[in-house]
Amino acid sequence: MSFTDKDLQSREIITKAVCGKGRKFSQVSHTVTPSNAPTSILGAWIINNQYEAVHSTSGVEVIGSYDINIWYSYDRNTKTDVAKETISYVDVVPLSYLDKKHKPATAEVYAVAVTDPNCVEASISGDGVVIRVEREFQVEMTAETKVWVLVNPNGGYGDEKNYDFDGSDEAEYDELDLELLDEELT
């Protein structure tokens, strides 16, 4: 059975789909002032990164915070201490892809830290420590949107073929090497 273009009709389907995507890499610097004037930096770590994504007119805002821990020596390298500071941040991630036909009222946004905030450099500046931090986020926006599909009102796919997917033809499986399959699965 075959059909012609005049037999085809289209339908609109409303579905939830990814309607926007974006990605942003950023480098920022923070200055932390320890309680003692540092002589040297022994280590710097970023921990406790927490964030959430919020839809905004300019894309997706990733709002979060993290703790900076700096292990340093002072008093001419005779003593050590750890300076701690909590940093808040907002990264606006523009959507490089955006389906203009989505329903904004149904939009939900998600963010994933592709690169968690990481200290890439720490240096002494005056009585403080300057920390350079890298972070990268990928965001997605899902929303309701319409898709159009072609349908054949007569049913079927046009050039009807009968495909048997029930697996009842056991003869096809007799030639399988089960030991080889077991090796592949382990």
C-alpha positions as CSV (number, residue, x, y, z in Angstrom):
1,M,0.0,0.0,0.0
2,S,1.4,3.4,-0.9
3,F,0.1,6.9,-0.2
4,T,0.5,10.3,-1.8
5,D,1.3,13.7,-0.4
6,K,-2.4,14.6,-0.5
7,D,-3.1,11.7,2.0
8,L,-0.7,13.2,4.5
9,Q,-1.9,15.4,7.3
10,S,0.0,17.2,10.0
11,R,-0.6,17.3,13.7
12,E,0.8,19.6,16.4
13,I,2.0,17.9,19.5
14,I,2.7,19.9,22.7
15,T,5.7,18.4,24.5
16,K,8.4,19.3,27.0
17,A,11.8,19.7,25.4
18,V,15.2,21.3,25.8
19,C,14.5,24.8,24.4
20,G,17.7,26.5,25.4
21,K,21.4,25.8,26.1
22,G,24.4,27.7,27.1
23,R,27.9,27.4,28.6
24,K,30.2,29.9,30.3
25,F,33.7,29.8,31.5
26,S,34.9,32.5,33.9
27,Q,38.0,33.5,35.9
28,V,37.7,35.7,38.9
29,S,40.1,37.0,41.6
30,H,39.4,37.3,45.3
31,T,41.5,38.9,48.0
32,V,41.5,37.2,51.4
33,T,43.1,39.0,54.3
34,P,44.4,36.5,56.9
35,S,44.6,37.5,60.6
36,N,48.4,37.5,60.3
37,A,50.6,38.9,57.6
38,P,51.5,35.8,55.4
39,T,55.1,34.9,54.7
40,S,54.3,32.1,52.2
41,I,51.3,30.2,50.9
42,L,51.3,26.5,51.6
43,G,48.0,25.7,49.9
44,A,44.7,27.1,48.7
45,W,41.5,25.1,48.2
46,I,37.9,25.8,47.1
47,I,35.4,23.7,48.9
48,N,31.6,23.6,49.6
49,N,30.5,24.9,46.2
50,Q,26.7,25.2,46.3
51,Y,24.6,26.8,43.5
52,E,21.2,27.0,41.9
53,A,19.9,28.1,38.5
54,V,17.4,30.9,38.0
55,H,15.8,32.0,34.7
56,S,16.5,35.6,33.8
57,T,15.9,37.9,30.8
58,S,19.5,37.7,29.7
59,G,19.8,33.9,30.0
60,V,20.3,31.7,33.2
61,E,21.8,33.1,36.4
62,V,23.8,30.6,38.4
63,I,23.7,31.9,42.0
64,G,26.1,30.2,44.4
65,S,28.8,30.3,47.1
66,Y,31.9,28.5,48.0
67,D,34.5,28.5,50.8
68,I,38.1,29.5,50.2
69,N,40.7,27.9,52.6
70,I,44.2,29.2,52.5
71,W,47.0,27.5,54.5
72,Y,49.8,29.9,55.0
73,S,52.9,30.5,57.1
74,Y,53.6,33.7,59.0
75,D,56.1,35.2,61.4
76,R,59.0,34.5,59.0
77,N,57.8,30.9,58.3
78,T,57.8,29.9,62.0
79,K,54.0,29.5,62.4
80,T,51.1,28.4,60.2
81,D,47.4,29.1,60.1
82,V,44.4,28.7,57.8
83,A,42.4,31.6,56.6
84,K,38.8,30.9,55.6
85,E,36.3,33.0,53.7
86,T,32.9,32.4,52.1
87,I,32.5,33.9,48.6
88,S,29.1,34.5,46.9
89,Y,28.8,34.7,43.2
90,V,26.4,35.2,40.3
91,D,27.3,34.0,36.8
92,V,25.0,35.0,34.0
93,V,25.1,32.3,31.3
94,P,23.7,33.5,28.0
95,L,21.7,30.9,26.0
96,S,23.6,30.2,22.7
97,Y,20.6,28.2,21.5
98,L,17.0,29.3,22.2
99,D,13.8,28.0,20.7
100,K,11.7,31.2,20.4
101,K,8.4,29.1,20.2
102,H,8.6,27.8,23.7
103,K,6.0,28.7,26.4
104,P,8.0,30.9,28.9
105,A,5.5,30.2,31.7
106,T,6.5,26.5,31.6
107,A,10.3,27.1,31.5
108,E,12.6,25.3,34.0
109,V,16.3,25.8,34.1
110,Y,19.2,23.5,35.2
111,A,22.9,24.1,35.7
112,V,25.8,21.7,35.9
113,A,29.3,22.7,37.0
114,V,31.5,21.5,34.1
115,T,34.5,22.7,36.1
116,D,33.9,23.1,39.8
117,P,35.4,26.3,41.2
118,N,39.2,25.7,41.4
119,C,42.1,27.8,42.7
120,V,44.6,28.1,39.8
121,E,46.9,30.7,41.5
122,A,47.5,32.2,44.9
123,S,49.9,35.0,45.6
124,I,50.7,37.4,48.4
125,S,49.8,41.0,47.8
126,G,50.4,43.4,50.7
127,D,48.9,41.8,53.9
128,G,46.4,39.7,51.8
129,V,46.4,36.7,49.5
130,V,45.0,37.1,46.0
131,I,43.3,33.9,44.7
132,R,42.5,33.3,41.0
133,V,39.6,31.0,40.6
134,E,38.2,29.3,37.5
135,R,34.7,27.9,37.1
136,E,32.5,26.7,34.2
137,F,28.8,26.1,34.0
138,Q,26.6,24.5,31.4
139,V,22.9,25.3,31.6
140,E,19.7,24.0,30.0
141,M,16.2,25.4,29.8
142,T,13.3,23.0,29.3
143,A,9.8,24.2,28.4
144,E,6.7,23.2,26.6
145,T,6.9,23.7,22.9
146,K,5.1,22.4,19.8
147,V,6.3,19.9,17.3
148,W,4.6,19.0,14.0
149,V,4.4,15.5,12.7
150,L,3.1,14.1,9.5
151,V,0.3,11.4,9.8
152,N,-1.3,9.1,7.3
153,P,-5.0,9.1,8.0
154,N,-5.2,5.7,6.3
155,G,-2.8,4.2,8.9
156,G,0.4,2.4,8.4
157,Y,3.7,3.6,7.0
158,G,2.9,3.6,3.3
159,D,5.0,0.7,2.0
160,E,3.7,-1.9,4.4
161,K,6.2,-4.6,5.5
162,N,5.6,-7.2,8.2
163,Y,8.5,-7.2,10.6
164,D,8.5,-9.9,13.2
165,F,10.2,-8.8,16.4
166,D,8.7,-11.3,18.8
167,G,12.0,-13.4,18.9
168,S,10.2,-16.7,18.4
169,D,12.6,-17.9,15.8
170,E,15.0,-19.7,18.0
171,A,17.1,-21.1,15.1
172,E,18.8,-17.7,14.9
173,Y,20.1,-18.1,18.4
174,D,21.4,-21.6,18.1
175,E,24.6,-20.4,16.4
176,L,25.6,-17.9,19.2
177,D,28.7,-18.7,21.1
178,L,27.5,-18.3,24.7
179,E,31.0,-18.5,26.2
180,L,32.1,-15.5,24.1
181,L,29.0,-13.6,25.3
182,D,29.8,-14.4,28.9
183,E,33.4,-13.1,28.4
184,E,32.2,-9.8,26.9
185,L,29.8,-9.2,29.8
186,T,32.4,-9.6,32.5
